[in-house]
């Protein structure tokens, strides 16, 4: 009887561990190919050297971005629908929280595909990694 009880305990423990080790929904590998369309904005100067939601420091010169739900570390291709220019950025923050905006880009990423004076641009995004 004791051996059966220990076997059951072992199996329960193994199932619990297996549940903890699985890839959670929303992991970057599950989101490859995800697309979305909307507006992109960029980080203002006041955010320079401030911590992002991932713990990274925001730097204007890095190709990074904020998205509401994509996993940190996801690589996203952002394409300006008006001129066809695109850039690949790494998600390391949360936001934007303005209706219609789907991604906040670092200043250098934004200027690679658009003009700062416009403030926002229409984009398509696609998770590539």
Order of alpha helices (4+ residues) and beta strands (2+ residues): alpha-alpha-beta-beta-beta-beta-beta-alpha-beta
